Amino acid sequence: MKKNYCLFILLAFLCINIIKAQNVTTKSVSKIDTIYYDAQGKGVPNKAFAAYMRLIYKSDDPHYKNISRDYYITGELQGERDGFAYI
């Protein structure tokens, strides 16, 4: 019984850490910017003309890294990178 309890605690701890590592929490993000791009990779003024969009998650807290995620305009994730990268 004690062995099962310890195993449960260990699995719960691992699951929580995996979830935290994969998500950008609202506490860590101080600002989110959105940049829209057309099919040729040139910036466009709004979503109506875009084929792709980049969300940039900026953090003032040094314990969290800045992340940018690229999405197709359908919302499907295209890629993710640390830091800021502009086309």
Order of alpha helices (4+ residues) and beta strands (2+ residues): alpha-beta-beta-beta-beta-beta
